[in-house]
Amino acid sequence: MFRLRLLIKSIIKQGIKFKLVFFQLIIVFISLNFAFTLINKNLEVKSNINKLVDKDKSALLRISVDSRNKNPINSVNNIYEQISNNNLIDKVGSYCIKKVKVNQNEIDAVFLNKGALDLYNINISKGTNKIFSYQKSQDEIPVLISNDLSNKWGLGTIITIELFQNNQPKNFKFKIIGITNKNAVFWNSRMGDKSSITSLKNSIIIPFDKQYFYDEIVDFTMKANHTVVSTKKVQDLNKFTTYFSKIIYTNTILDYIEVNELIAQIYNRSKPWIMMTLTFSFLLSVLSFIGFIGILISYITFRKKEYGIRFALGSTSRELSRLVCGEISLSLIITNFISILILIIINYITKMDLNSLLIIKSMIPSFIISFVLVSITFLMYKSYILKKNIVDLIRGN
């Protein structure tokens, strides 16, 4: 503890140049952390999408119905059935996400039809995910909840939620039969950016079926806007999208995006920010590195007399090495800590949904630079101080 106080006092006594480099290093580490956070976030999005569906065999479909269409529901249902019966398709499913309230707390209700539950890889940590084959008792609807909600409710808990059915509010009883894994992910309501897929949190998964819960308007929204297909083989995806784009219905527009294309789109949107922050952090790193070396030389040279006196009073080379390297190491630890703290605050404010592992991975470049700077400090100290005798040091030579 005494040695730590000694190091802190020594750092505080340093001149304005040292403090300027200290500030520059904070900016460098913030830039590096932010740049590599964007890179790792994009890699995580790709990994999470592939965790949810097979990215090489899947596509997201959209069926847009013009206002001139006299029977839009019938048109969407016919197209959906036509897609489902296609020989190239292995699985097809639709979903819908709505905000609902439970005891005045807002959560996400994720409606999945049976095809969607088969399509998506939603792993369970407790209970079962067989919500479409579960033997329900009375009027209770079997549901799954996200892992974070297991702190409130356990398996077998019955909750009441008000939902709109046929344009009328109605209370439904839901029985929790399964809890998802902590790392479960699902589509977000926004598509096309890093938020397209996110951790499955504060959510309840409801089976969408006439046996459980069904609403014609929700069914239309699911099939028209949130349908995902998976083909039997990778090479079948291109054949299916060609077939899908040729389907013609009056006053109806069909659109699709392959999951791999969605991933590329997400990366391309983030690429300018990644390149800008990487370029900025690289240039600032070079400037800070040059400044650090210059200040380190003057810092060690200026204190030659102090080091000579310490040697004369009985300090060993090991103790002095700990002091010099300790000062620099502590400065780098503080700058890294400040940059990490700022990254966490940015994550909280912007809701980037960064997990602890992603933040740690993004900090690796900063730690590498810190290690290099400490190594340089030791080598310069060894070159400028340890090779000189005590008399020369006291004289300042």
Order of alpha helices (4+ residues) and beta strands (2+ residues): alpha-alpha-beta-alpha-beta-beta-alpha-beta-beta-beta-beta-beta-beta-beta-alpha-beta-alpha-beta-alpha-alpha-alpha-alpha-alpha-alpha
